[in-house]
Amino acid sequence: MAIPKNITKEHLLKAIYKIDNEGIPKDGDSQYYDVIYNEKKYPPKLIVSYANFFANGKELDRNSFPGGLETQ
């Protein structure tokens, strides 16, 4: 599945705030890369998954879109 094109910066920032407030789920850590925002590290796939909730009403399955070393 491709990442929806209607996800905006605002949706991504809301996702980061959600992580700040709720923490990273047990299975949500990143393996290879992190997004750094305000000097804090965040798992990129979790951000996109949550951002999709704000854009489209449901979280994306983090296994349904590519990421990691093979997507450099």
Secondary structure, 3 states (H helix, E strand, C coil): CCCCCCCCHHHHHHHHHHHHHHCCCCCCCCCCCCEEECCEEECHHHHHHHHHHHHHCCCCCCCCCCCCHHHC
